[in-house]
Amino acid sequence: MQALTPGFCDAASVYLLERWLVEENAYPAGDPPHVEARRLALRVGAEASATWEGILPVGEVIVFPRETPYARSLATRRPQLLDAVDAHTSERLRVSSGDDARIGRLLRTASFLVVPLHLRGAAVGFVVCGRGPDRARFLSDDTAAVEALAARACVALDNARRYERERRTALAIRQSLLPATAHSFDGCHISHAYVPAGYDTVIGGDWFDVLPRPGGRIGLVVGDAMGHGPESAVAMIQLRTAARTLAGIDISPAELVRRLDTLASDIPGASFATCMYAEWDAQHHTCTLVGAGHPPPLIRGPDGKAAPVTLTSPGLPLGLGTGTYEPTVLKVPEPALLLLYSDGMVESRQSDIDQGITRLAGLFAQAVDASADLTASGTLHTWCERILHHTSVTGGTDDRTVLLAALTPSSD
């Protein structure tokens, strides 16, 4: 708007078709009986739109009949140049504004210009400019200048809409895939925290889940599909879906990961994905761990010390078809905290991964309040957030995920 007023004209506004904004067909017919357009911007002289919010609010949807210059401009895709504001608009403004003197000043327009906005042959909106009686009327050169500005504005608007559509899609995928913030089961309370890599990324290759299993067991999984962007997200979606399906079958943890390895070999982009699977059995006081090329989990016992679990075998990444995954069975006779995490929490170009794991273990021990009630709402989530946001060894170049479980053996 600053490019038009007050230097080029006295008043200017931008309208976009409501159909285009909600991503329907921009125009249902070549000459519809009316069009619905939303006012997206307004400027009168040097005054911002907020000054006119009560009369001409930004965001208002207006119906323009076929006989108005706005509808004609859209139908013909040609500018409409008039000597005054059209009769329909004048009446609408007088009725809606009451006795506001500013509307009378606005209607004293002596030269009125409507320029269509169109993209790839479809009308998407229009720009309206007005000059008062003390200024020269719009000429053909003025019209051409507004058309050029409108063309550039259309490209910017289209790019913004495309970006917003992609962002909404990614957010919808992310919300549908992430587990609930907290899970509670008999003998197990779980929470998680997650931050995708990069400033603009809303979803990446990290995947994690909480999987109820036959016999009252609880499965926890954290994994990482290589890379970033939509390809990694698609691979992650399929790996997570496969893990969920397998969790419903009464098979051992090692067999579950072996089958996941077989399925991953047929999933594009899933080869060399890593994961750590943990299965808690509160009745038998055991936690079974199976790794597939993923950093080991951390466990914090009643003494307050946190350390990585020494695995029987780290296992190879998924999708290689090795079929060799060995379980590590921990006896957990007293309440303990188990932390699963993605490699983005510990990997760095500046230090060895073992150093990153050691740092994370120290942070894990410090973040936990030993006197807190593990079953209290929000306690685990607070600790997850502390751990996640105080760890930045990768400088934001990789997704960061933590999955924290409070394991309480059954007293039966």
C-alpha positions in Angstrom: 0.0 0.0 0.0 2.9 2.4 0.7 3.9 2.0 -3.0 0.5 3.5 -4.0 -0.5 6.0 -1.3 -0.1 8.9 -0.8 2.4 9.4 -3.7 0.5 7.7 -6.5 -3.1 8.0 -5.4 -5.2 9.2 -2.4 -6.7 5.8 -1.5 -5.9 2.2 -2.4 -7.1 -1.2 -1.3 -6.5 -4.9 -2.3 -9.1 -7.6 -2.5 -8.7 -11.3 -3.1 -11.4 -13.7 -4.2 -12.7 -15.7 -1.3 -12.8 -18.8 -3.5 -9.1 -18.4 -4.2 -8.2 -17.9 -0.5 -10.0 -21.1 0.5 -8.3 -22.9 -2.5 -11.4 -23.6 -4.5 -11.5 -22.9 -8.2 -10.8 -19.2 -8.5 -13.7 -18.5 -10.8 -16.7 -20.8 -11.3 -17.8 -19.1 -14.6 -16.7 -16.4 -17.0 -19.4 -13.9 -15.9 -20.9 -14.9 -12.6 -23.8 -13.0 -11.1 -21.6 -11.8 -8.3 -18.2 -12.3 -6.7 -17.1 -12.5 -3.1 -13.9 -10.9 -2.2 -12.0 -10.3 1.0 -10.4 -6.9 1.7 -6.7 -7.7 2.6 -5.2 -4.2 2.7 -6.4 -0.6 2.9 -4.6 2.8 3.0 -6.1 6.2 2.7 -3.5 8.9 2.3 -0.8 8.4 4.9 -3.2 6.7 7.3 -2.8 3.0 8.1 -5.7 0.5 7.8 -6.1 0.6 11.6 -7.5 4.1 11.4 -10.3 2.9 9.2 -10.9 -0.4 11.0 -14.3 0.5 12.3 -15.7 1.4 8.8 -13.6 -0.6 6.3 -12.1 -3.5 8.3 -9.3 -5.5 6.8 -10.6 -9.1 6.4 -14.2 -8.1 5.6 -15.8 -10.2 2.9 -17.9 -8.2 0.4 -20.3 -9.4 -2.3 -19.9 -7.4 -5.6 -22.7 -7.8 -8.2 -22.0 -8.3 -11.9 -22.7 -4.7 -12.8 -19.9 -3.3 -10.6 -16.5 -2.4 -12.1 -14.9 -4.9 -9.8 -16.8 -7.8 -11.3 -16.4 -6.5 -14.8 -12.6 -6.2 -14.3 -12.4 -9.8 -13.2 -14.6 -11.1 -16.0 -12.8 -9.2 -18.8 -9.3 -9.3 -17.1 -9.0 -5.6 -18.1 -8.7 -2.5 -15.9 -11.8 -0.4 -15.3 -11.3 3.4 -15.3 -14.2 5.6 -14.0 -14.7 9.3 -13.2 -16.1 8.5 -9.8 -16.8 5.7 -7.3 -19.5 3.4 -8.8 -23.1 3.8 -7.5 -23.2 0.4 -5.8 -20.1 1.1 -3.7 -21.2 4.7 -2.9 -24.5 3.4 -1.5 -22.9 0.6 0.4 -20.4 2.8 2.1 -23.0 5.5 3.0 -25.3 2.9 4.6 -22.5 1.1 6.5 -20.7 4.2 7.7 -23.5 6.2 9.2 -22.5 9.8 9.7 -18.8 9.3 9.6 -17.4 12.3 7.7 -14.4 10.4 6.4 -16.6 8.4 4.0 -17.8 11.6 2.4 -14.2 12.6 1.8 -13.4 9.2 0.4 -16.4 9.4 -2.0 -15.2 12.7 -3.5 -12.9 10.6 -5.8 -12.6 12.1 -9.2 -10.7 9.3 -10.8 -11.3 5.6 -9.9 -9.3 2.7 -11.1 -9.8 -1.1 -10.7 -7.0 -3.4 -11.9 -7.5 -7.2 -11.9 -5.2 -9.6 -10.3 -4.8 -12.9 -12.2 -2.5 -15.9 -12.2 -2.1 -18.5 -14.9 -5.4 -17.4 -16.6 -7.5 -17.3 -13.4 -8.8 -14.2 -11.7 -7.8 -14.0 -8.1 -8.7 -10.5 -7.0 -8.2 -6.8 -7.8 -6.5 -3.5 -6.7 -8.6 -0.4 -6.3 -7.1 3.1 -6.5 -8.7 6.5 -6.2 -7.6 10.1 -6.7 -9.4 13.2 -5.3 -10.6 16.3 -7.4 -7.4 18.2 -6.6 -5.2 15.6 -8.5 -4.8 14.7 -12.1 -6.9 11.9 -13.4 -5.5 8.4 -14.1 -4.0 8.0 -17.6 -3.0 5.0 -19.6 0.6 5.1 -18.2 -0.8 5.1 -14.6 -3.0 2.1 -15.5 0.0 0.2 -16.9 2.1 1.0 -13.8 -0.6 -0.5 -11.5 -0.9 -3.5 -13.8 2.8 -4.1 -13.5 2.7 -3.8 -9.7 -0.4 -6.1 -9.6 1.5 -8.8 -11.6 4.4 -8.7 -9.1 2.0 -8.8 -6.2 0.2 -11.8 -7.6 3.5 -13.8 -7.7 4.2 -12.9 -4.1 0.7 -13.8 -3.0 0.8 -17.1 -4.9 4.2 -17.9 -3.3 2.9 -17.1 0.2 -0.2 -19.3 -0.3 1.9 -22.2 -1.6 4.2 -21.9 1.4 1.3 -21.7 3.8 -0.4 -24.7 2.2 2.9 -26.8 2.5 3.2 -25.6 6.1 -0.3 -26.6 7.0 0.2 -30.0 5.3 3.4 -30.6 7.3 1.8 -29.5 10.5 -1.2 -31.8 9.9 1.2 -34.7 9.3 3.2 -33.9 12.4 0.1 -33.6 14.6 -1.3 -36.9 13.4 1.9 -38.7 13.9 3.2 -37.5 17.3 2.0 -39.3 20.3 0.1 -37.5 23.0 2.3 -35.3 25.2 1.9 -37.8 28.1 0.9 -41.4 28.4 0.1 -43.2 31.6 -0.1 -47.0 32.1 0.1 -49.2 35.1 3.7 -49.1 36.1 4.7 -46.7 33.4 4.4 -42.9 32.9 5.7 -41.4 29.6 6.3 -38.0 28.1 8.2 -36.6 25.1 9.6 -33.4 23.6 10.6 -32.8 20.0 12.2 -30.0 17.9 12.7 -30.3 14.1 15.9 -29.3 12.5 16.3 -25.8 11.0 14.4 -22.6 11.3 11.6 -23.3 8.9 11.2 -27.1 9.2 8.1 -28.4 10.9 8.6 -32.1 10.3 11.7 -34.2 9.7 13.0 -37.8 9.9 12.8 -38.4 13.6 10.0 -40.8 14.6 8.9 -42.0 18.0 5.9 -43.7 19.5 4.4 -45.4 22.6 3.1 -48.9 21.7 0.8 -50.9 24.1 1.7 -54.6 23.6 0.0 -57.9 24.5 0.3 -59.0 28.1 0.3 -55.4 29.5 3.8 -54.7 28.2 4.6 -51.2 26.9 6.8 -50.6 23.9 8.8 -47.4 23.4 10.6 -46.5 20.2 12.7 -43.7 18.9 14.2 -43.7 15.4 15.7 -41.6 12.7 15.2 -41.8 9.0 18.2 -40.3 7.2 18.1 -36.8 5.9 15.5 -34.0 6.1 12.5 -32.8 4.2 9.5 -34.6 2.7 11.4 -37.7 1.6 12.5 -38.4 5.2 9.1 -37.6 6.6 7.5 -40.1 4.2 10.0 -42.8 5.3 9.4 -41.9 8.9 5.6 -42.2 8.5 5.9 -45.7 7.0 8.4 -46.9 9.6 6.2 -45.7 12.4 3.1 -47.3 10.8 5.0 -50.6 10.4 6.1 -50.5 14.1 2.6 -49.9 15.3 1.3 -52.8 13.2 4.0 -55.2 14.5 3.4 -54.1 18.1 -0.1 -55.7 18.0 1.4 -59.1 17.3 2.6 -61.1 20.3 6.2 -61.5 19.3 9.4 -60.8 21.1 11.2 -57.4 21.0 14.0 -58.8 18.9 11.6 -60.4 16.5 9.7 -57.1 16.2 12.9 -55.2 15.2 13.9 -58.0 12.8 10.5 -57.7 11.0 10.8 -54.0 11.0 14.2 -54.4 9.3 12.7 -56.6 6.6 9.9 -54.1 6.0 12.3 -51.1 5.9 14.2 -52.7 3.0 11.1 -52.2 0.8 10.4 -48.6 2.0 12.1 -45.9 -0.2 14.3 -43.7 1.9 14.1 -46.0 5.0 17.4 -47.9 4.4 20.0 -47.0 7.0 17.3 -45.7 9.3 18.1 -46.3 13.0 16.0 -47.0 16.0 16.0 -48.0 19.6 13.2 -50.1 20.9 12.5 -50.6 24.6 9.8 -52.8 26.1 8.8 -52.5 29.8 7.2 -55.3 31.6 6.1 -54.0 35.0 4.9 -57.5 36.2 8.3 -59.1 35.6 10.4 -56.0 36.4 12.2 -56.2 33.1 13.1 -53.7 30.4 14.2 -55.3 27.1 16.2 -53.2 24.7 16.9 -53.8 21.1 19.0 -51.4 19.1 19.3 -50.9 15.3 22.4 -48.7 14.9 21.0 -46.1 17.4 22.6 -44.5 20.4 22.0 -46.4 23.6 19.3 -45.2 26.1 20.1 -43.7 29.4 18.8 -45.0 32.7 18.6 -43.1 36.0 18.2 -45.2 39.1 17.2 -44.4 42.7 20.7 -43.2 43.5 20.3 -40.2 41.1 23.0 -41.3 38.7 22.4 -41.5 35.0 24.4 -43.6 32.6 24.1 -45.2 29.1 22.9 -48.8 29.0 25.6 -51.2 27.8 23.9 -53.1 25.0 24.5 -56.7 24.2 24.8 -55.6 20.5 24.2 -52.1 19.0 22.7 -53.8 15.9 22.8 -52.6 12.4 20.6 -49.9 10.9 17.2 -50.9 9.5 16.7 -51.9 5.9 19.9 -53.9 5.4 18.2 -57.2 5.8 20.7 -58.5 8.4 18.0 -60.1 10.6 20.5 -60.2 13.5 19.2 -58.2 16.5 20.1 -59.2 20.1 18.0 -58.1 23.1 19.5 -56.6 26.2 17.4 -57.4 29.3 17.6 -55.1 32.3 16.3 -56.1 35.7 14.5 -53.0 37.2 13.6 -53.9 40.8 13.1 -50.3 41.9 11.6 -47.2 40.2 13.8 -45.8 37.5 13.8 -43.3 34.6 14.6 -44.4 31.1 15.5 -41.9 28.4 15.4 -42.7 24.7 16.6 -40.0 22.3 17.5 -39.2 18.7 21.1 -38.9 17.5 20.6 -35.1 17.1 20.9 -34.9 20.9 24.4 -36.3 21.0 26.1 -36.0 17.6 28.3 -33.1 16.7 31.0 -32.3 14.2 33.1 -30.8 17.1 33.1 -33.8 19.4 32.9 -37.6 19.5 29.4 -39.1 20.0 30.6 -40.8 23.2 31.3 -37.4 24.6 27.8 -36.2 23.5 26.2 -39.2 25.3 28.2 -38.4 28.5 27.1 -34.8 28.4 23.5 -35.9 27.9 23.7 -38.3 30.8 25.0 -35.4 33.0 22.2 -33.2 31.9 19.7 -36.0 32.5 20.9 -36.4 36.1 20.8 -32.6 36.7 17.4 -32.0 35.1 15.5 -34.4 37.3 14.2 -33.4 40.7 14.7 -36.4 42.9 11.9 -35.3 45.3 9.3 -34.9 42.6 6.3 -37.2 42.2 6.9 -39.1 39.0 3.1 -39.6 38.5 2.2 -35.9 38.8 0.8 -34.3 35.7 3.5 -32.3 33.8 6.5 -33.5 35.9 8.0 -35.7 33.1 7.2 -33.2 30.4 9.0 -30.4 32.3 12.0 -32.6 32.6 11.8 -33.5 28.8 11.7 -29.8 28.0 14.7 -29.1 30.2 16.8 -31.8 28.6 15.8 -30.9 25.1 16.3 -27.2 25.2 19.6 -27.3 27.2 21.2 -29.6 24.6 22.4 -27.9 21.4 25.5 -30.0 20.4 24.3 -30.1 16.7 23.6 -26.4 16.5 20.1 -27.0 15.1 21.3 -29.1 12.1 19.4 -32.2 13.1 16.0 -33.1 14.6 16.1 -33.5 18.4 13.8 -35.9 20.2 13.6 -37.2 23.8 11.2 -39.9 25.1 11.2 -40.2 28.9 9.6 -43.1 30.8 9.2 -43.5 34.5 9.3 -47.2 35.2 7.6 -48.5 38.3 7.8 -52.2 39.0 4.6 -53.9 40.0 4.4 -54.9 43.7 2.2 -58.0 43.0 
